[in-house]
């Protein structure tokens, strides 16, 4: 299997390069810095051992930043109706339950705006990564739009741009909701979670392990891997408190 699919994960690995700037009036002792970039959560060397920086603090900074962009709807008393199909695995059944729960939260949430710097960065990075992928994998004399059509089904650049905007908006909305719910319910992760997720992704995308991914793409991948784990924890939490009628 080639490794280009991982590019779609890497699109968002530098998600916080624009920063999570807190805009509330929290005391500076509570939030030590008003800027969180991808360096705020990396695996760092301490006393000859690799230790994580505090991910709970990182979640706190980002949640406080996102409060200015979205009012998350009430998620404490959600009911939904999902029945297990004969074709469902445990994972697919959980995915369908979460989709139903998230739809309620999203519909009840009010997006004030999207973080401009992060939004523009993601749109730009998405376009760059797709173009880089085209340069690497295109067939002889294949045009860019031909590649987009053959690989992804887009009929024009405008179709791709429209999809990109929708994809980034949906991604940002969900990410803001995930971080806020995690913060409000003391949901966090640790370095073992991240390394395990790295090994899992490495197996999927034909890398030798977590260490090879970090070696090739840098410590900023810890932020993306951390978010993948946090997403799963919040998903499990929401399923556990929602009621399946």
Backbone as numpy.savetxt, mean C-alpha at the origin, in Angstrom:
# Nx Ny Nz CAx CAy CAz Cx Cy Cz
9.63 -17.51 -14.18 8.78 -16.31 -14.18 9.66 -15.07 -14.18
9.34 -14.09 -15.06 10.12 -12.86 -15.04 9.73 -12.00 -13.86
10.53 -10.98 -13.61 10.37 -10.18 -12.40 9.62 -8.87 -12.62
9.08 -8.68 -13.83 8.50 -7.37 -14.10 7.23 -7.12 -13.29
6.53 -8.19 -12.88 5.32 -7.99 -12.09 5.66 -7.27 -10.79
6.86 -7.50 -10.27 7.25 -6.83 -9.03 7.30 -5.32 -9.22
7.46 -4.86 -10.46 7.46 -3.42 -10.72 6.17 -2.80 -10.22
5.05 -3.51 -10.34 3.78 -2.96 -9.90 3.75 -2.77 -8.39
4.48 -3.62 -7.66 4.64 -3.42 -6.23 5.59 -2.26 -5.96
6.66 -2.19 -6.74 7.66 -1.15 -6.53 7.16 0.24 -6.88
6.10 0.30 -7.68 5.51 1.60 -7.99 5.26 2.39 -6.73
4.87 1.69 -5.67 4.47 2.36 -4.45 5.47 2.18 -3.31
6.65 1.66 -3.64 7.61 1.42 -2.57 8.19 2.70 -2.00
8.15 3.77 -2.78 8.62 5.07 -2.31 7.44 5.97 -1.99
6.39 5.37 -1.49 5.12 6.07 -1.31 5.25 7.34 -0.51
6.11 7.33 0.48 6.18 8.47 1.37 7.38 9.36 1.08
7.90 9.28 -0.14 9.00 10.17 -0.47 8.55 11.61 -0.43
7.24 11.84 -0.64 6.71 13.20 -0.52 6.50 13.58 0.94
6.44 12.59 1.80 6.39 12.86 3.23 5.00 12.86 3.82
4.92 12.52 5.11 3.68 12.63 5.87 3.88 13.79 6.84
3.40 14.94 6.47 3.58 16.12 7.31 2.36 16.33 8.19
2.56 16.30 9.49 1.42 16.49 10.38 1.02 17.94 10.40
-0.30 18.17 10.32 -0.81 19.53 10.28 -1.62 19.88 11.52
-1.77 18.91 12.42 -2.55 19.21 13.62 -1.66 19.92 14.63
-2.19 20.15 15.82 -1.46 20.91 16.82 -0.94 20.00 17.93
-0.58 18.79 17.57 -0.06 17.85 18.54 1.24 18.35 19.15
1.41 18.14 20.43 2.62 18.56 21.12 3.83 17.90 20.49
4.93 18.62 20.41 6.12 18.10 19.75 6.72 16.92 20.50
6.45 16.78 21.80 6.96 15.62 22.52 6.18 14.37 22.13
4.93 14.57 21.69 4.13 13.42 21.28 4.52 12.97 19.88
4.73 13.91 18.99 5.21 13.61 17.64 6.57 14.29 17.49
7.62 13.51 17.57 8.96 14.06 17.65 9.34 14.86 16.41
8.82 14.45 15.26 9.13 15.16 14.03 7.85 15.37 13.26
7.76 16.49 12.54 6.56 16.71 11.73 6.77 16.29 10.29
7.78 15.45 10.07 8.01 14.97 8.71 8.38 13.49 8.77
7.64 12.67 8.01 7.94 11.24 7.95 8.22 10.88 6.51
9.45 10.50 6.20 9.73 10.05 4.84 10.11 8.58 4.89
10.51 8.03 3.76 10.76 6.60 3.71 11.89 6.19 4.64
12.72 7.14 5.07 13.78 6.81 6.01 13.28 6.62 7.43
12.01 6.97 7.69 11.48 6.85 9.03 11.20 5.42 9.43
11.13 4.54 8.44 11.02 3.13 8.81 11.90 2.30 7.91
13.02 1.90 8.45 13.94 1.01 7.78 14.49 0.03 8.81
15.04 -1.07 8.32 15.77 -1.97 9.21 17.17 -1.38 9.37
17.56 -1.09 10.59 18.81 -0.40 10.84 19.72 -1.25 11.73
21.00 -0.98 11.65 21.97 -1.72 12.45 22.11 -1.06 13.82
21.97 -1.87 14.85 22.07 -1.35 16.21 22.73 -2.42 17.07
23.85 -2.07 17.64 24.60 -3.01 18.49 24.88 -4.31 17.74
25.33 -4.16 16.50 25.69 -5.29 15.65 24.51 -6.20 15.29
23.28 -5.73 15.52 22.10 -6.48 15.13 21.19 -5.60 14.28
20.43 -6.24 13.40 19.49 -5.50 12.57 18.18 -5.34 13.34
17.82 -4.09 13.62 16.62 -3.81 14.39 15.73 -2.83 13.61
14.42 -2.93 13.83 13.53 -2.00 13.11 13.42 -0.68 13.84
13.18 0.38 13.09 12.75 1.60 13.74 11.30 1.40 14.16
10.76 2.33 14.94 9.46 2.13 15.54 8.35 2.33 14.51
7.73 1.23 14.08 6.70 1.33 13.07 5.42 1.94 13.64
5.16 1.74 14.93 3.97 2.34 15.55 4.02 3.86 15.46
5.20 4.43 15.66 5.35 5.89 15.52 5.11 6.31 14.07
5.58 5.50 13.15 5.39 5.80 11.73 3.91 5.80 11.37
3.18 4.80 11.86 1.73 4.73 11.62 1.05 5.97 12.20
1.48 6.36 13.39 0.90 7.53 14.06 1.10 8.79 13.23
2.30 9.01 12.74 2.59 10.19 11.94 1.72 10.22 10.69
1.67 9.10 10.01 0.93 9.07 8.75 -0.57 9.21 8.98
-1.10 8.56 10.02 -2.52 8.69 10.31 -2.89 10.13 10.60
-2.08 10.81 11.40 -2.36 12.21 11.73 -2.29 13.09 10.49
-1.40 12.75 9.59 -1.32 13.47 8.32 -2.58 13.26 7.50
-3.05 12.01 7.42 -4.19 11.70 6.57 -5.51 12.19 7.12
-5.59 12.48 8.41 -6.82 13.05 8.96 -7.21 14.33 8.23
-6.25 15.05 7.68 -6.54 16.29 6.97 -7.12 16.05 5.58
-7.07 14.81 5.12 -7.50 14.52 3.76 -8.75 13.65 3.68
-9.10 12.98 4.76 -10.25 12.07 4.71 -10.90 11.96 6.09
-12.21 11.93 6.10 -12.97 11.58 7.29 -13.44 10.14 7.09
-12.88 9.23 7.87 -13.20 7.81 7.71 -14.56 7.53 8.33
-15.41 6.83 7.58 -16.74 6.49 8.07 -16.67 5.50 9.22
-17.77 5.42 9.96 -17.84 4.53 11.12 -17.66 3.07 10.67
-16.72 2.40 11.28 -16.44 1.01 10.93 -16.68 0.06 12.10
-17.26 0.58 13.18 -17.38 -0.22 14.40 -18.65 -1.06 14.45
-19.59 -0.83 13.54 -20.86 -1.55 13.61 -21.34 -1.93 12.21
-20.45 -2.51 11.41 -20.79 -2.86 10.03 -21.42 -4.25 9.97
-22.50 -4.35 9.22 -23.09 -5.64 8.91 -23.00 -5.87 7.41
-22.84 -7.12 7.01 -22.72 -7.45 5.60 -23.29 -8.84 5.37
-23.57 -9.17 4.13 -24.16 -10.46 3.79 -23.29 -11.16 2.74
-22.47 -12.05 3.20 -21.61 -12.84 2.32 -21.74 -14.31 2.71
-22.02 -15.16 1.75 -22.09 -16.58 2.00 -20.93 -17.27 1.29
-20.44 -18.31 1.92 -19.31 -19.03 1.34 -19.78 -19.86 0.15
-19.07 -19.72 -0.97 -19.36 -20.51 -2.16 -18.57 -21.81 -2.13
-19.02 -22.77 -2.89 -18.33 -24.05 -2.95 -16.92 -23.89 -3.49
-16.72 -22.89 -4.34 -15.40 -22.68 -4.95 -14.46 -21.85 -4.07
-14.96 -21.33 -2.96 -14.14 -20.46 -2.10 -13.06 -21.24 -1.36
-11.87 -20.67 -1.33 -10.85 -21.08 -0.37 -11.01 -20.19 0.87
-10.26 -20.48 1.92 -10.31 -19.61 3.09 -9.91 -18.19 2.73
-8.88 -18.08 1.89 -8.39 -16.75 1.51 -9.40 -16.01 0.64
-9.97 -16.68 -0.34 -10.91 -16.00 -1.23 -12.18 -15.61 -0.49
-12.60 -16.42 0.46 -13.77 -16.08 1.27 -13.49 -14.86 2.14
-12.30 -14.82 2.74 -11.91 -13.66 3.55 -11.82 -12.41 2.68
-11.29 -12.56 1.46 -11.19 -11.42 0.54 -12.57 -10.87 0.22
-13.53 -11.74 -0.03 -14.87 -11.28 -0.37 -15.53 -10.60 0.82
-15.30 -11.12 2.01 -15.85 -10.47 3.21 -15.24 -9.08 3.39
-13.92 -8.99 3.22 -13.28 -7.68 3.39 -13.76 -6.70 2.32
-13.92 -7.16 1.09 -14.40 -6.28 0.03 -15.76 -5.69 0.39
-16.64 -6.51 0.97 -17.96 -6.03 1.36 -17.86 -5.02 2.50
-17.01 -5.30 3.47 -16.82 -4.40 4.60 -16.19 -3.09 4.15
-15.15 -3.20 3.32 -14.46 -1.99 2.86 -15.38 -1.12 2.02
-16.24 -1.72 1.23 -17.17 -0.94 0.40 -18.05 -0.05 1.28
-18.50 -0.59 2.42 -19.32 0.21 3.35 -18.49 1.36 3.91
-17.27 1.07 4.34 -16.41 2.11 4.92 -16.12 3.19 3.88
-15.76 2.77 2.67 -15.44 3.73 1.62 -16.64 4.61 1.29
-17.83 4.00 1.16 -19.03 4.77 0.83 -19.39 5.78 1.92
-19.04 5.45 3.16 -19.36 6.34 4.28 -18.24 7.31 4.62
-17.13 7.24 3.88 -16.00 8.12 4.13 -16.08 9.35 3.23
-15.52 10.43 3.73 -15.53 11.70 2.98 -14.10 12.08 2.64
-13.75 12.00 1.35 -12.43 12.41 0.91 -12.44 13.91 0.64
-11.64 14.64 1.41 -11.57 16.09 1.21 -10.69 16.42 0.01
-9.57 15.74 -0.10 -8.66 15.87 -1.23 -7.63 14.77 -1.11
-6.77 14.66 -2.13 -5.68 13.70 -2.08 -4.38 14.46 -1.80
-3.47 13.86 -1.03 -2.17 14.52 -0.81 -1.49 14.80 -2.15
-1.38 16.06 -2.51 -0.98 16.45 -3.86 0.38 15.90 -4.26
1.37 16.07 -3.40 2.72 15.62 -3.74 2.77 14.11 -3.93
2.12 13.37 -3.03 2.12 11.92 -3.13 1.36 11.48 -4.37
0.21 12.11 -4.62 -0.61 11.77 -5.79 0.18 11.97 -7.08
0.80 13.13 -7.22 1.55 13.42 -8.45 2.75 12.51 -8.58
3.38 12.20 -7.46 4.54 11.30 -7.49 4.13 9.91 -7.97
2.99 9.42 -7.46 2.55 8.08 -7.85 2.16 8.02 -9.32
1.47 9.06 -9.81 1.10 9.10 -11.22 2.36 9.09 -12.09
3.34 9.92 -11.72 4.59 10.01 -12.47 5.35 8.69 -12.43
5.43 8.08 -11.24 6.17 6.84 -11.09 5.50 5.70 -11.84
4.19 5.67 -11.81 3.46 4.65 -12.54 3.77 4.73 -14.04
3.73 5.94 -14.58 4.05 6.12 -15.98 5.47 5.74 -16.31
6.40 6.14 -15.45 7.82 5.84 -15.68 8.07 4.33 -15.64
7.48 3.66 -14.66 7.72 2.23 -14.53 7.14 1.44 -15.71
5.96 1.87 -16.18 5.38 1.19 -17.33 6.24 1.42 -18.57
6.76 2.64 -18.72 7.62 2.92 -19.87 8.92 2.13 -19.79
9.49 2.03 -18.57 10.70 1.23 -18.40 10.43 -0.24 -18.73
9.26 -0.71 -18.31 8.89 -2.09 -18.61 8.77 -2.29 -20.13
8.17 -1.33 -20.80 8.04 -1.38 -22.26 9.41 -1.46 -22.92
10.34 -0.61 -22.48 11.67 -0.60 -23.07 12.37 -1.94 -22.89
12.09 -2.61 -21.79 12.78 -3.87 -21.50 12.13 -5.07 -22.20
10.80 -5.05 -22.33 10.10 -6.27 -22.77 9.41 -6.14 -24.12
9.48 -4.99 -24.77 8.77 -4.81 -26.04 9.32 -5.76 -27.10
8.43 -6.13 -28.01 8.85 -6.91 -29.16 9.43 -5.97 -30.22
10.15 -6.52 -31.15 10.78 -5.70 -32.18 9.73 -4.89 -32.93
9.99 -3.59 -33.04 9.11 -2.66 -33.76 7.74 -2.48 -33.09
7.59 -2.94 -31.86 6.31 -2.77 -31.15 6.22 -1.36 -30.57
5.15 -0.65 -30.87 4.96 0.69 -30.35 4.55 0.64 -28.88
4.66 1.79 -28.20 4.28 1.86 -26.80 2.80 1.56 -26.63
1.96 2.17 -27.46 0.53 1.92 -27.34 0.20 0.48 -27.71
0.98 -0.07 -28.67 0.80 -1.48 -29.00 1.10 -2.38 -27.82
2.15 -2.03 -27.06 2.51 -2.80 -25.87 1.41 -2.68 -24.81
0.93 -1.44 -24.61 -0.13 -1.24 -23.62 -1.38 -2.04 -23.97
-1.67 -2.09 -25.26 -2.85 -2.85 -25.69 -2.64 -4.35 -25.51
-1.50 -4.84 -25.96 -1.25 -6.28 -25.91 -1.11 -6.80 -24.49
-0.44 -6.03 -23.62 -0.17 -6.51 -22.26 -1.28 -6.16 -21.27
-1.95 -5.02 -21.48 -2.90 -4.54 -20.47 -4.28 -4.20 -21.01
-4.45 -4.25 -22.33 -5.77 -4.03 -22.90 -6.17 -2.59 -23.12
-5.23 -1.64 -23.00 -5.55 -0.24 -23.23 -5.54 0.07 -24.73
-6.53 0.85 -25.17 -6.63 1.19 -26.59 -5.99 2.52 -26.94
-5.65 3.32 -25.92 -5.05 4.64 -26.17 -4.30 5.10 -24.92
-3.47 6.13 -25.10 -2.78 6.71 -23.96 -3.80 7.32 -22.99
-4.86 7.91 -23.54 -5.89 8.48 -22.67 -6.54 7.42 -21.80
-6.75 6.23 -22.35 -7.30 5.12 -21.56 -6.36 4.78 -20.41
-5.08 4.73 -20.71 -4.10 4.42 -19.67 -4.06 5.52 -18.61
-4.09 6.79 -19.04 -4.07 7.91 -18.10 -5.30 7.90 -17.20
-6.45 7.61 -17.78 -7.69 7.55 -17.00 -7.62 6.43 -15.97
-7.12 5.27 -16.40 -6.96 4.15 -15.48 -5.97 4.51 -14.37
-4.86 5.15 -14.72 -3.84 5.51 -13.74 -4.41 6.42 -12.66
-5.17 7.42 -13.07 -5.76 8.35 -12.10 -6.72 7.62 -11.16
-7.56 6.76 -11.72 -8.51 6.02 -10.90 -7.78 5.06 -9.95
-6.76 4.39 -10.48 -6.01 3.42 -9.67 -5.32 4.11 -8.49
-4.66 5.23 -8.76 -3.95 5.95 -7.71 -4.93 6.51 -6.68
-6.05 7.06 -7.12 -7.04 7.58 -6.19 -7.58 6.48 -5.28
-7.91 5.34 -5.86 -8.42 4.23 -5.05 -7.36 3.71 -4.09
-6.13 3.63 -4.58 -5.02 3.17 -3.73 -4.81 4.12 -2.56
-4.79 5.42 -2.85 -4.56 6.40 -1.79 -5.70 6.40 -0.78
-6.94 6.31 -1.27 -8.07 6.26 -0.34 -7.95 5.08 0.60
-7.69 3.90 0.04 -7.59 2.72 0.89 -6.40 2.82 1.84
-5.29 3.32 1.36 -4.11 3.44 2.22 -4.39 4.38 3.39
-5.03 5.52 3.13 -5.35 6.46 4.21 -6.27 5.81 5.23
-7.26 5.07 4.75 -8.19 4.39 5.66 -7.46 3.34 6.48
-6.59 2.57 5.84 -5.86 1.51 6.56 -5.00 2.10 7.66
-4.25 3.17 7.37 -3.37 3.76 8.38 -4.17 4.37 9.53
-5.29 5.00 9.23 -6.08 5.62 10.28 -6.71 4.57 11.18
-7.27 3.51 10.60 -7.86 2.45 11.42 -6.79 1.75 12.24
-5.62 1.52 11.65 -4.53 0.90 12.40 -4.14 1.75 13.60
-3.99 3.04 13.39 -3.61 3.95 14.48 -4.67 3.98 15.57
-5.93 4.05 15.18 -7.01 4.18 16.16 -7.21 2.90 16.98
-6.69 1.79 16.50 -6.89 0.51 17.19 -5.58 -0.16 17.60
-4.50 0.64 17.63 -3.19 0.15 18.09 -2.74 -1.10 17.34
-2.99 -1.11 16.05 -2.55 -2.23 15.20 -1.19 -1.86 14.61
-0.22 -2.71 14.80 1.11 -2.41 14.27 1.77 -3.71 13.81
3.02 -3.62 13.42 3.77 -4.79 12.95 5.19 -4.71 13.49
5.98 -5.74 13.21 7.36 -5.74 13.67 8.28 -6.23 12.55
9.57 -6.29 12.84 10.54 -6.63 11.81 10.39 -8.06 11.30
9.95 -8.97 12.19 9.75 -10.34 11.75 8.62 -10.42 10.72
7.56 -9.63 10.94 6.47 -9.58 9.98 6.97 -9.16 8.61
7.82 -8.13 8.60 8.32 -7.58 7.34 9.23 -8.58 6.63
10.11 -9.20 7.37 11.02 -10.17 6.76 10.25 -11.37 6.22
9.23 -11.82 6.95 8.41 -12.93 6.47 7.66 -12.56 5.20
7.14 -11.32 5.15 6.46 -10.86 3.95 7.44 -10.75 2.78
8.66 -10.30 3.07 9.67 -10.23 2.04 10.01 -11.60 1.48
10.11 -12.59 2.34 10.38 -13.95 1.87 9.21 -14.48 1.04
8.00 -14.13 1.44 6.83 -14.57 0.70 6.80 -13.95 -0.70
7.06 -12.65 -0.77 7.10 -11.98 -2.08 8.26 -12.50 -2.93
9.37 -12.80 -2.28 10.53 -13.32 -3.01 10.20 -14.66 -3.67
9.46 -15.50 -2.96 9.09 -16.80 -3.53 8.15 -16.62 -4.72
7.23 -15.66 -4.61 6.28 -15.42 -5.70 7.00 -14.91 -6.94
7.97 -13.99 -6.73 8.60 -13.32 -7.86 10.00 -13.82 -8.18
10.32 -15.01 -7.66 11.54 -15.70 -8.06 12.81 -14.99 -7.60
12.79 -14.48 -6.37 14.01 -13.99 -5.72 14.43 -15.02 -4.68
15.67 -14.94 -4.24 16.17 -15.92 -3.27 15.60 -15.70 -1.88
15.17 -14.49 -1.59 14.62 -14.20 -0.26 14.51 -12.71 -0.01
14.08 -12.37 1.19 13.93 -10.97 1.61 15.22 -10.18 1.37
16.35 -10.80 1.71 17.63 -10.08 1.62 17.95 -9.66 0.19
17.61 -10.51 -0.79 17.90 -10.15 -2.18 17.05 -8.97 -2.63
15.77 -8.94 -2.20 14.90 -7.81 -2.56 15.45 -6.52 -1.99
15.85 -6.54 -0.71 16.39 -5.34 -0.08 17.71 -4.94 -0.72
18.54 -5.93 -1.04 19.82 -5.65 -1.68 19.63 -4.98 -3.03
18.62 -5.44 -3.78 18.42 -4.91 -5.13 17.68 -3.58 -5.13
16.70 -3.42 -4.25 15.83 -2.24 -4.33 16.00 -1.27 -3.17
16.75 -1.65 -2.14 17.01 -0.73 -1.04 16.04 -0.88 0.12
16.42 -0.27 1.25 15.63 -0.39 2.47 14.24 0.22 2.36
14.02 1.08 1.34 12.68 1.65 1.20 11.63 0.58 0.94
12.06 -0.60 0.48 11.11 -1.69 0.30 10.49 -2.12 1.62
11.18 -1.85 2.74 10.59 -2.18 4.04 9.27 -1.44 4.27
9.18 -0.22 3.74 7.95 0.55 3.90 6.81 -0.13 3.16
7.06 -0.55 1.92 6.01 -1.20 1.14 5.66 -2.56 1.71
6.67 -3.35 2.08 6.40 -4.65 2.68 5.64 -4.49 3.99
6.02 -3.47 4.77 5.32 -3.19 6.02 3.87 -2.86 5.78
3.59 -2.08 4.74 2.21 -1.73 4.45 1.40 -2.96 4.05
2.01 -3.86 3.29 1.30 -5.08 2.89 0.88 -5.88 4.12
1.76 -5.97 5.12 1.44 -6.70 6.34 0.38 -5.95 7.14
0.56 -4.64 7.26 -0.41 -3.83 8.01 -1.79 -3.94 7.39
-1.87 -3.91 6.08 -3.14 -4.07 5.37 -3.81 -5.37 5.80
-3.05 -6.46 5.85 -3.61 -7.76 6.24 -4.10 -7.73 7.67
-3.35 -7.10 8.56 -3.76 -7.03 9.97 -5.06 -6.24 10.12
-5.16 -5.11 9.41 -6.38 -4.31 9.48 -7.55 -5.07 8.86
-7.28 -5.75 7.77 -8.31 -6.59 7.13 -8.85 -7.62 8.13
-7.95 -8.34 8.80 -8.36 -9.34 9.79 -9.14 -8.71 10.93
-8.71 -7.53 11.38 -9.39 -6.82 12.46 -10.81 -6.46 12.06
-10.98 -5.90 10.88 -12.32 -5.47 10.44 -13.25 -6.66 10.28
-12.73 -7.75 9.75 -13.56 -8.95 9.62 -13.99 -9.45 11.00
-13.08 -9.33 11.98 -13.39 -9.86 13.32 -14.44 -9.03 14.04
-14.57 -7.74 13.72 -15.54 -6.90 14.45 -16.83 -6.66 13.67
-16.85 -7.01 12.37 -18.07 -6.83 11.57 -18.99 -8.05 11.76
-20.25 -7.86 11.44 -21.24 -8.91 11.61 -21.71 -9.42 10.25
-21.55 -10.71 10.03 -22.02 -11.33 8.81 -23.44 -11.84 9.04
-24.40 -11.17 8.44 -25.81 -11.52 8.67 -26.21 -12.80 7.94
